[in-house]
Amino acid sequence: MNVVTAINDFRRMVSGPKVDAGHRRATVIAVAAQKGGVGKTTSAVHLAAGLAQFHGLKTLLIDMDAQGHVGMSTRAINRGATGETLSEVLLQKKRDLQEVVRPTRIDGLWVIESDRDLNTTEQLMAARIGKELLLKNALKLARTHFDVIVIDCPPNTGSLTVNALVAADRVMIPCDLSLLSLDGVTGMLETVETVQETLNPQLQLLGLLRTRVDRRNQTVNAAIEKTLEERYGAALLRSDIGIATDITKAQLAGVSVFEHAPRSRAAASYESLCLEVHERLFGHARALYS
């Protein structure tokens, strides 16, 4: 199937007022961090890719970060552009989110990339009535056609991140093992609590993901991990992600580490994360292959 056909088939399936809703009920996961450089986008990309590739879940990955790193990280697997933008949906120039999805060559994985106008869009959203609900409303039909929707948030707590949290069922917060990152976790959790109290009482914490773990520096790791465990306990995901050149090489190639270095420690770590997230979401493990 060529790219245009794939995109048009999907649009016919899920867009337009006369098309019935699907039979799925997507769980929406926001991947959010208050600071950059903690592996947020990398984790969002691999969570989405892994849930599709290893667990057979129809998954949509949405890039809400104007830096566009999702597109850079997946450029070699994307199968074509739609010509439409996420900004047009958020500003309600397009009818529905399905108009901007694009397929990938990973079965079950679809992507919505950010666009260069997203920062301006965030400013324009401030004047909209119900601005916090724009993404949630745009996702209503899409949720019935996917099992999981993963949203890569900007590295801040602005309007785009708030939109993602309002639309989400769960939030995963990546944090590296540094004091600055600990402060960022505290700030993000405060934002999550505010959203829970005011706009989305159903929002739950999926977990805190330790990233960029330097396995050579056990003394520093132990001190920070002790603080994390004392503060957050069961909220910490068992899985962690180490510093790995294979991840950097995969990003440069525009593919996931599952494809670039499938037998690497980095691939095993992200596969473990996907399994753990699947267990937390659905209560049991289901893997197509390992």
C-alpha positions in Angstrom: 0.0 0.0 0.0 1.5 3.4 -0.9 1.6 6.3 1.5 -1.3 8.4 0.0 -3.6 5.4 0.0 -2.7 4.5 3.6 -3.4 8.1 4.7 -6.6 8.4 2.8 -7.9 5.0 4.0 -7.3 6.1 7.6 -9.0 9.4 7.0 -12.1 7.7 5.5 -12.1 5.3 8.5 -12.1 7.8 11.3 -12.8 11.4 10.0 -16.0 13.1 9.2 -19.3 13.4 11.1 -20.9 10.5 9.3 -18.3 7.9 10.3 -19.1 5.9 13.3 -16.8 5.8 16.3 -14.5 2.7 16.5 -14.6 0.0 19.1 -11.4 0.8 20.9 -11.0 3.0 24.0 -7.5 4.4 24.0 -5.5 5.0 27.2 -3.8 8.4 26.8 -0.4 8.7 28.3 1.3 12.1 28.7 5.1 12.0 29.0 6.0 15.2 30.8 9.0 16.8 32.4 9.6 20.3 33.6 13.2 20.4 32.3 14.8 19.2 29.1 17.6 16.7 28.7 16.0 13.9 30.8 15.2 11.6 27.9 11.6 12.6 27.6 11.2 12.4 23.9 13.3 9.3 23.6 11.2 7.6 26.2 7.9 8.7 24.5 9.1 7.4 21.1 10.3 4.0 22.5 7.2 3.6 24.7 4.9 4.1 21.7 7.0 2.0 19.3 7.4 -0.8 21.8 3.7 -1.0 22.7 3.0 -1.3 19.0 5.8 -3.6 18.1 6.0 -6.0 21.1 2.4 -5.9 22.4 0.3 -5.5 19.3 -1.4 -2.3 20.5 -2.6 0.2 17.9 -0.7 3.2 19.1 -0.6 6.9 18.2 2.4 9.1 19.1 1.7 12.8 19.3 4.5 15.4 19.4 3.4 18.5 21.4 7.0 19.8 21.6 7.8 22.5 19.1 11.4 21.4 19.0 10.1 18.5 16.8 12.4 15.9 18.2 9.8 13.1 17.7 9.9 13.8 13.9 13.7 13.7 14.0 13.8 10.5 15.9 11.3 8.7 13.6 12.1 10.3 10.3 13.4 7.0 8.7 10.2 5.1 9.6 7.6 7.7 8.7 5.9 6.8 5.5 4.7 10.2 4.3 3.4 13.7 5.3 -0.2 14.6 5.5 0.3 18.3 4.6 -1.7 19.3 7.6 -0.4 20.4 11.0 -1.2 19.9 14.7 -1.4 23.7 15.1 -4.3 23.8 12.7 -6.2 21.3 14.8 -5.5 23.1 18.1 -6.6 26.4 16.6 -9.7 24.6 15.2 -8.9 25.4 11.6 -9.2 21.6 10.9 -12.1 19.5 11.9 -10.4 16.7 13.6 -7.0 15.3 14.7 -7.2 12.4 12.3 -6.5 14.9 9.5 -2.9 15.2 10.6 -1.9 11.5 11.4 0.7 9.8 9.3 1.6 6.1 9.2 4.9 4.5 9.9 6.4 1.3 8.7 6.0 -0.2 12.2 2.7 -2.1 12.2 0.3 -0.4 14.5 2.2 2.8 15.1 1.0 6.2 13.8 2.6 9.6 14.4 1.5 13.2 14.6 4.5 15.5 14.3 4.8 18.9 15.8 5.2 21.9 13.4 7.2 25.1 13.4 4.1 27.2 14.3 3.4 25.4 17.6 5.0 28.1 19.8 2.9 30.7 18.2 -0.1 28.5 18.5 0.4 28.2 22.2 0.3 32.0 22.5 -2.9 32.2 20.3 -4.5 29.5 22.4 -4.4 31.8 25.4 -7.3 33.8 24.0 -9.5 30.7 23.4 -12.5 29.9 25.7 -11.9 26.5 27.1 -8.3 26.6 25.9 -7.3 23.7 28.3 -9.8 21.4 26.5 -8.7 21.8 22.9 -6.6 18.6 22.7 -9.0 16.6 24.7 -11.9 17.5 22.4 -9.7 16.8 19.3 -8.9 13.4 20.6 -12.5 12.2 21.2 -12.9 10.3 17.9 -9.3 9.2 17.7 -9.5 7.5 21.1 -12.0 5.1 19.7 -9.6 3.9 17.0 -6.4 3.4 19.1 -5.5 1.3 22.1 -2.9 3.8 23.4 -2.1 7.4 22.6 1.3 8.7 23.8 1.9 12.4 24.0 5.4 13.9 24.1 4.9 17.2 26.1 7.1 20.3 25.9 9.8 20.6 28.7 7.7 23.1 30.6 4.3 23.5 32.3 2.7 25.8 29.7 -0.6 25.6 27.8 0.5 22.7 25.6 1.5 20.6 28.5 -1.6 21.4 30.4 -3.7 20.4 27.3 -1.9 17.1 27.3 -2.5 16.5 31.0 -6.2 17.4 30.6 -6.5 14.9 27.8 -4.5 12.2 29.5 -5.5 9.2 31.7 -1.9 8.7 32.9 1.2 10.7 33.1 4.8 9.4 33.1 7.5 11.7 34.3 11.1 10.9 33.2 13.9 12.1 35.6 17.6 11.7 35.5 19.6 11.2 38.6 20.4 14.8 39.4 19.3 17.3 42.0 18.0 19.6 39.3 15.9 16.9 37.9 14.5 16.1 41.4 13.3 19.7 41.6 11.7 19.3 38.2 9.8 16.3 39.3 8.4 18.2 42.3 7.3 21.0 40.1 5.7 18.6 37.5 3.9 16.7 40.3 2.5 20.0 41.6 1.2 20.8 38.1 -0.4 17.3 37.8 -2.1 17.8 41.2 -3.5 21.1 40.1 -4.9 19.6 36.9 -6.4 16.7 38.9 -8.1 19.2 41.2 -9.4 21.5 38.6 -9.7 20.0 35.1 -9.1 16.3 35.0 -9.8 14.4 38.2 -9.3 11.1 36.4 -5.6 11.8 35.7 -3.3 9.3 37.4 0.4 9.0 37.8 1.7 6.1 35.7 5.1 6.4 37.3 8.5 8.1 37.5 11.0 6.8 35.0 14.7 7.1 35.9 16.7 8.0 32.8 20.3 8.7 31.8 21.5 6.5 34.6 25.3 6.4 34.6 26.0 2.9 35.8 29.6 3.7 36.4 28.8 6.2 39.1 27.1 4.0 41.7 27.8 6.3 44.7 25.9 9.3 43.2 23.2 7.0 41.8 22.6 5.4 45.2 22.2 8.8 46.9 19.7 10.2 44.4 17.8 6.9 44.2 17.5 6.8 48.0 15.9 10.3 47.8 13.6 9.2 45.1 12.5 6.2 47.0 11.9 8.1 50.2 9.8 10.7 48.4 7.9 8.7 45.8 8.1 5.0 46.8 5.8 2.9 44.7 5.5 5.6 42.1 9.0 4.7 40.8 8.9 2.4 37.8 11.1 -0.7 38.2 12.6 -0.1 34.8 15.3 2.5 34.3 17.2 3.7 31.2 21.0 4.0 31.2 23.2 6.3 29.2 23.9 4.5 25.9 25.6 5.5 22.7 23.2 3.1 20.9 20.3 5.5 21.7 22.2 8.4 20.2 23.1 6.4 17.1 19.5 5.3 16.7 18.3 8.9 16.9 20.8 9.9 14.2 19.5 7.2 12.0 15.9 8.2 12.6 14.8 4.8 13.9 14.2 3.3 17.3 16.9 1.5 19.2 14.8 -1.7 18.8 15.6 -1.5 15.1 19.1 0.0 15.3 20.5 -2.3 18.0 17.9 -4.9 19.0 20.3 -6.9 21.2 21.6 -3.9 23.0 21.2 -3.1 26.7 19.3 0.1 25.7 16.8 -1.9 23.7 16.3 -4.4 26.6 15.7 -1.5 29.0 13.1 0.1 26.8 11.4 -3.3 26.1 11.3 -3.8 29.9 9.7 -0.4 30.3 7.0 -1.2 27.7 6.3 -4.5 29.5 6.0 -2.8 32.9 3.7 0.0 31.5 1.5 -2.7 29.8 1.2 -4.4 33.2 0.3 -1.2 34.9 -2.3 -0.3 32.3 -3.9 -3.7 31.7 -3.0 -5.7 34.7 -1.2 -8.5 32.9 1.7 -9.0 30.4 1.0 -9.6 26.8 3.9 -9.8 24.4 3.9 -10.8 20.8 7.6 -11.7 20.9 10.7 -10.7 22.8 
